[in-house]
Amino acid sequence: METLTSYEARNTFGDTLIKAQRAPVQITKSGKPIAVIVSIENYRMMEALKMQMLKDRVTRAEADIESGNFVDGETFMQDLSDGKYD
């Protein structure tokens, strides 16, 4: 992934947008990563993947509930404080 400073990205914004059509471009400020510019196609693909992951989690949760594979909140919090999920 190409990396540009915020100054470089600002001064070459049009070119940066063209680069982002081919591959994500990371923007840094004071040497720290602060943003990534991606094409709209990549953004839409990432959003679609996130939605599919959420749908899969809901489906699994519904199956767990239906099969009785769950604990109440109090038990979960106690197990968590006991280190059961470490």
C-alpha positions in Angstrom: 0.0 0.0 0.0 1.4 3.4 -0.9 1.8 5.8 1.9 1.5 9.6 1.6 1.8 12.3 4.2 -1.2 14.5 4.7 0.7 17.3 3.1 1.5 15.2 0.0 -2.1 13.9 -0.2 -3.5 17.5 -0.1 -1.1 18.8 -2.7 -1.7 15.9 -5.1 -5.3 15.1 -4.3 -6.4 14.4 -7.9 -3.4 12.0 -8.4 -4.1 10.4 -5.0 -7.7 9.7 -6.0 -6.5 8.1 -9.2 -4.0 6.0 -7.2 -6.8 4.9 -4.9 -8.7 3.5 -7.9 -5.9 0.9 -8.3 -5.0 0.3 -4.6 -5.6 1.7 -1.2 -3.5 4.8 -0.2 -2.6 5.3 3.4 -2.3 8.9 4.7 -0.1 9.7 7.6 0.2 12.8 9.8 3.2 13.4 12.0 4.4 9.9 11.0 1.2 8.2 12.3 -1.4 6.5 10.0 -4.6 8.5 10.2 -6.7 7.4 7.1 -6.9 5.2 4.1 -8.4 6.2 0.8 -10.0 3.4 -1.1 -12.0 3.2 -4.3 -15.8 3.1 -4.0 -15.8 -0.5 -5.3 -13.5 -1.6 -2.5 -15.5 0.3 0.1 -18.8 -1.3 -1.1 -17.1 -4.7 -1.1 -15.9 -4.2 2.5 -19.4 -3.0 3.6 -21.0 -6.1 1.9 -18.5 -8.4 3.7 -19.3 -6.7 7.1 -23.0 -7.1 6.5 -22.6 -10.8 5.6 -20.5 -11.4 8.7 -23.2 -9.8 10.8 -25.9 -11.9 9.2 -23.9 -15.0 9.8 -23.4 -14.1 13.5 -27.2 -13.5 13.9 -27.9 -16.8 12.2 -25.5 -18.6 14.6 -26.9 -16.8 17.6 -30.5 -17.7 16.7 -29.4 -21.4 16.3 -27.7 -21.2 19.7 -30.8 -19.8 21.3 -33.0 -22.4 19.7 -30.7 -25.2 20.9 -30.5 -23.8 24.4 -26.8 -23.0 24.0 -26.6 -19.8 26.0 -26.1 -18.4 29.5 -27.9 -15.6 31.3 -26.1 -12.3 31.8 -25.3 -12.8 35.5 -23.6 -16.2 34.8 -21.7 -14.7 31.9 -20.4 -11.8 34.0 -19.4 -14.2 36.8 -17.6 -16.5 34.3 -15.9 -13.4 32.8 -14.6 -12.2 36.2 -13.5 -15.8 37.0 -11.3 -15.7 33.9 -13.3 -18.4 32.1 -13.0 -16.6 28.7 -9.2 -15.7 28.9 
